[in-house]
Amino acid sequence: MGCPSALLAVALAAAPAASQGPKQVVDLPALLEQAREQPSVRVARASAEQAHAKAREVAWMWGPLLEVTAVGGPSQRITCFPSAEECISTEPDQTGLGFSGIFGRVDANLTMPLYTFGKLTDGKRAADAGAAAGDALAEVASHGAALDAARAWFAVKLGRELQAMLDEGQKYVDDELAREEELLATGSGDVTEADRRRVLTLRAEIAARRSEAKKVEELGLAGVHYVLGTGDADVDPAPLRALAFELPPVGKVREAALARPEQRAAAAGADAAARLVDVEWDKWWPDLVLVGAGTLAGSSSVDHPHNAFLNDPYNKISALLGVVVRWAPEPFLRSPKIDQARAERAKAQATMEMARVGLPAEAEKTWAEARDARDQIKAGREGQRQARAWLAAVLQSEAAGLVEAKDLADALLQYFVMRARVIQATFDWNVKVMSLQQATGQAPGGLGWAEEE
């Protein structure tokens, strides 16, 4: 018996083994909703929020920056002699430490950029583009998590449908084997030892395929457990059904692929890289900065003489305000830094071009795979109807003793091959439909089930 080789290719994230008995039952919409809130998606959203916070920080860099330093403590008794232009301690206290009062001082410094030759403007635009890229990447993570969860959910259904089909086939094979062994025991010439060996081989093939189907179910269930964060869960018992979806023209699919969040992220990244090149060029020019400074100091034990030549740090009030030019051209480093920024811009632009060309091609490939799965379902259902009629005819002939054992084995094999083809194609169709949603910038999910034929 030949089940499609895709049974061996379902690869999903590992998760802790299931506990003794599944308790939580989840359907597809609930699983997709949970997948969009799993840790990997929250990480992407947190990165996007971090980028927005950085953009807000850059946007406020034009504002004033105030730095205040305050100090206070005990002070000595100091007398100042204007004629000598000095102050000396005259009255140490009784403890010998020389403290006889208190001292306090506050220094304030203010800086505010007035004109930066485009540094702040270009920096803000780069930060805004980075925030836009973060939002798009968070959406990418959400779509990818939903698609992986859907693939796991459908894999569980696929494995169980195949196991149920194989169990049914096992009954036919066991009945046929019992019949042939009975005929061989009575010495009937209608059955040979070769016929019995053929049926035994078929039964061994069924056992091997059942193991493969069980692995598909277990891998799918591991993916479901990963999404839900628990090994005590299972999918709903409904059978595997095809999603209701009408394939759009391939041209529209290619066009819609350009609206994917991956494309928006690449475009925003290219914009941010271009703005950072401008920032490096802007650094050739100085900054005009408003600068202010002030000091307020006082002491209860220090004289405050009126002398213009005496520096009295203990009793002081001063303030200044002016515009300064701040410039750090870095003549030997500026050109290499500009070259690095240009290289980053070229890389980001190449990434954007790759997305512009690759995303439509990926969407077209997914469309072709979905179209093939749809046609496989249609052809498989027709083949299944014919194989069922063939099997029914063989069983009727067998009851009348008019059929050879080989004919029954062939009819059984083809009937279950066609059933397996339909089941596998249904899985492929469902996964490719959701992949096509992702490939055209939509969130996977939100679809109903097709009518059974």
N, C-alpha and C positions, 0 to 999 in steps of 0.2 A: 504494500500500500504506500502511496507517495504523497505525503502532505507537503505543501510548499516549504522550501528551505528557509523562508522568512521566519519560521518558528524558532530557528536557532539564532536570529539576529536581533531579537528584542532586548535592548540594553537599557536598564533604568537604574536610578540612584539606589544605593544600598541603604537599608534602614534596619533597626533592631528586629530580631525575630518576633513573630507574633506570639502572644501569650496563649494560655490554655483555650480560651473560647472568645471569638469575636463578639463584641457587644455593640459597638457603635457602627451603625449602618449609614453609608453616605451615598447620595446620588451624584450625578455628574455636575449639576449646577452648584451644589454645596461644596464639592471638591474644588471646583475652579475658583470659587470665592475664597476658599481657604488658601489656595495656592497663591493668590495675589497678595496675601498677607504673610507669607512665609519669610524667614529671616533674610534670605538673599535679596528679596524685593525690598525689605525694609532697609537693608544696607544701601541699596541704590537710591532709595528715597532720602535717606539721611545724607548721602553724598550730595544730592541735588539741593537739599536745604542748606548744607554747608556752603555750596557755591553761591546760593542766593545771599547768605549772610556775608560772604566775602564781597559780593557786589554792593551790598549796602554799606560795608565798611569803606570801600573805595569811593563810593558816592559822597561820603561825608569827610573825605580827606581834605576838602577845601576849607572845612570849618576850623575855628581856632583851637589850638592845643594849649591848655593851661597846666603848668606844673607848679605846685606849691610845696615848699619845704618849711616845716616849723620845728623849732627847738626851744627848750626851756630847762631851767635848773637853778641851783643856788649860785650866788656870786660873792666875790670878795668886796670889802669896803675899799673903794679906790677914789683917790683924790687927784684931780687934774690941776696942773700948774700951767696956765696959758703961756707965761713967759718962757717956760722951759720946753714947751711943746711936748709934754709927756704926762702920763698918768702913772701913779705908783700906789701900791697897797699900803694903807696907813694904820689900819686897825684890825689885826687878826682877832678872831673870836676866842673865847675861853677854851675851846676844844683844841686849839692849835691848828685847825684846818683852814682858817682864814675865811669862812663863810659868814656873811652878815646880811644877805639879802637874796633876792631872786632875780633871774634874768630870763627874758623871752625875746625870740626873734622869728620873723616870718619873711621868707623870700618867695616871690612869685615871678614866673617867667611865662610870657605869652608869645606864641608864634602862629602865624596865619598866612598861608600862601595867597598871594594876590594875582600873580600871573606866572604860569609854568611853561609857556610855549607848547601847550597841547598835552603835556604829560598826564594831567588829571583827566582830561576829556578822553584821550585814547585809552587810558587805563580803565576808566569806567565802562567804555564800550567793550573792551576785552573781557571785563568781569561779567557784564551782562550777557555776552555771548557764551561765556563759560557756564553761567546759570541756565541758559536755554539748552545747552548741551546736556547738563545734568538732568533736567526734566525729561529730555528725550531718552536718555539712557535708563532712567527709572521706568519709563514706559516700556522700553525694550525688555527689561528684566521682568516686568509684570506679564507681558505677553509670552515670554519664553517659559516662565514658571507655569502658566496656565496650560500651555501646549504640552509640557512634560507631564503635568498631572493628568491631562486627558489621555495621553498615550498610555500611561500606567493604568488608568481606569479601564480603557478598552482592552488592554492586554489581559487583565483579569478575566474579562468577558470572553475574549478569544480562547484562552486556555481552557476555561470551563466548558465552552461550547464544543471544542474539539474533544475533550474528555468524555462528554456525554455522548457524542457521536461514536467515538471509539468503543464505549461501553455497549452501545447498541450493536455495533458490528461484532463485538466479542460474542454476544449471545448467538448471532447467526452462525458464526464460525464454530462455536462450541456445539451447537445443535448438529451442524453438518459433520463435525468430527465424530460425535457420538453415533450418528447414523452410519458413517463409513466404517467405523470400528465394529459395529454390530454386523454389517454385511460381510466384512472380512472374517469375522469369527464364525459365521455360518457357511463360509466357503463360497459366497456368491461371486460370480464373475463380473458383476456390474461395477465393482470398485476394485482398484488395484492398490498395492502398497505405495506406488508413486502418487496416487491421488491423495492418500492419507498424508504423505510427506508434504505435499503442496499445501494442504490445509494447515498442517503444523507450522510450516514456514510463515503462512499468512498470520497465524495467531502470534508468532514471535514478533513479526513486524508491527502488529497492533500494540503489543506491549512496549516496544521501543518508542513508537509514536506517542503512546500515552505518557511515557516519561518526559518526552519533549514538551508535550502540552502542559504537563504539571509544572515544568520549569517556567514556562511562559506565565502561567498563573501566579507562581510564587514571586517571580521577578516583578510582575505588575503590582502584586499586593505589597511588595517591599516599597515600591514607589509611592503607593497610596499612603502607607504608614509614614513615609518620610514627610509627605505633605502635611498629614494630620498631626505629626509629632507623637504618635503612639502606635504600639504594635497591637493594640486591642481594638481593631476596627476592620470593617469589611465593606465591600461595595454592595449595592442593592441587588436583589436576586433576579431582576428583570433580564430577559435574554438579550443577546447582542442584536441590535437592529441598526439599519443604515440611517444616517442623518438625512434630513430633507434639505436638499441644497441644489440649486440650479447653477450649473457652471456658466459663468459669463464668457463672452468672447475673449480670446487670448490677448487681443490688442488692448482691451480695457484692463485686463489683469496687469499687463506691462505698465500701462499708464498709472494705475493705482499704486504700483509698487514704489513710485517716486514719492509718495506721501508717507512712507514708512518712517517711524521714529529714528531708525538707523540713519536715514538720509538727512533728517533734520539735525541729528547729533553731529554728523560729519560736516554739514554746512556751517553749523555754529562753531565747531572746532576750527574750521578754516578761517572763519571771521575773527575769532579770538586770536589765532596765530598771526593774522595780518595786522591786527591792532597792536600786538606786542612788538612787531617790527617797528611800527610808528613810534611806540614808546621809546625804544632804543635810539631811534634817530632824534627824538625830542631831547634826549639827555645831552646832546651836544650843546644845548642852550642853557643859560642860567635860570634860576628861579628868583622872582621878586617876592620877598617875604616881609610881612609886617611883624616887627619884633617889639615886644614890650617887657620891661623888668621893673620890679619894685621891691623895696625892703622896708620893713617896720621892725625896729628893735628898741628895747627899753630895759632898764635895770633900776631897782629900788636902792641900790647901794653904790652906784657909780655916778660921779659928778658929770654934768653935761655942760662943758665950757663952751663959750662962744668964740671959737677960734677956727678961721677958715683953713688953717694949715694942719689941723689936728684930725687924724683919722680915729674916730670914736665908734668902734663897732658895737658898743653897748647901748648907745642912745642914738638912734638914727632913723630918719625918714627920707627915702629917696624914690624916684620914679623916672622912667625914660620910655619914650615911644618913638619908633622910626621905621623906615623902610631900608632893608638891606638886600644886597645881591648875594645869593648863595649859588656857588658853581663848583661842580666836581666833574670836569670834562673827561677825565681818564683817557688821555690821548692815545696811550698805547694799548688800552683794553677796549676802547669803544668799538673799533672796527671788528675785532673778533666777536664781540657780543652781538653786533648787528648781523654778522655772518651766521652765528648760531640761530638767531631769531629767524633769519631768512630760510635756513635749512628746516626749521620747525614749520614754517609757513609752507614750504614746498611739500613736506611730508603730509601736512594736513590737507593741502589741496589735492594731492595724489589720492589720499584716502577718500575725499569727497568724490573724486572722479571714479574711483573704484566702486563706490556705492551707487553712483549714478548709472554706471554700466552694469554692475553685477546684480543689483537688486531686481531690476526687471528680468534679467536672465534667470535668476533664481525663482522668481515668481512664475515664469514661463515653464520652467522645469517642473515645479510643483503642480502647475495646471495640467501638464502632460501626464504626470503620475496619477492625479485625481481622475482624469479622463479615462486612463487605462483601467483603474480600479472600478469605475462605473461600468465600463464595457465588460470587464471580467465578471461582475455581478450578474449582468444581463445574460452573458453567455453561459455562466455557471448554472444559473437557474434553469435555463433551457436544457442544458446537459443533464442536470439533476432530474428533471421531469422525464427525459428519455431513459435515463438509467433506472429510474424507479419503475417505469413501465417494463423495461427489460427484465429487471429483477422479479417483478410480479409474474411475468410470463414464465420465467425459469422455475419459480417456485410452484406454479400450477403444473408445469410439465413434470417436475420432480415428484409431485404427489401422484401423478399417473404413471411414474416410472419411465418417462420418455426422455430423460435428460441425463447427461453424463455429469460426473462430479466436477470435472474441469469447467463446464459451462456455468455452474453455480458459483464457483470460486471467481471466475472472470466477472460475472454480473455483480457479485458483492463488491469486488475490488473497484470496479468503475463507479458504482453507485456512491460509495463512500469517498472516492477520490473527488467526484464532482461536488459532493456536500462539503468536503474540506475546502475546495476551491471557493465556494460561495462564502463560507465563513471567513476565510483568509481575506478575500476581496472586500468583504464588508468591513473588516478591521482596517484594511488599507484605505478604503474610501473615507471612513470616519476620520482617520488620522490626517490624511491628505487634505480633506476639506478644512479642518482646523489649521493645518499648515498654510493653506491658501489664504485663509483669513489673516493669519499673521503676516504672510508675504505681501498682502495688499494694505497693510497698516491698520487692520482691525484687531480688536481683542478677540481671541479665540473663544467660542461658545455662543450661547444665545440662539441655538437652532433646535427645531423640533425633530421628530422622527418621521421617516418616510412611511407611506402605507405599505403593508405587507402584500406581496403578490402571491 
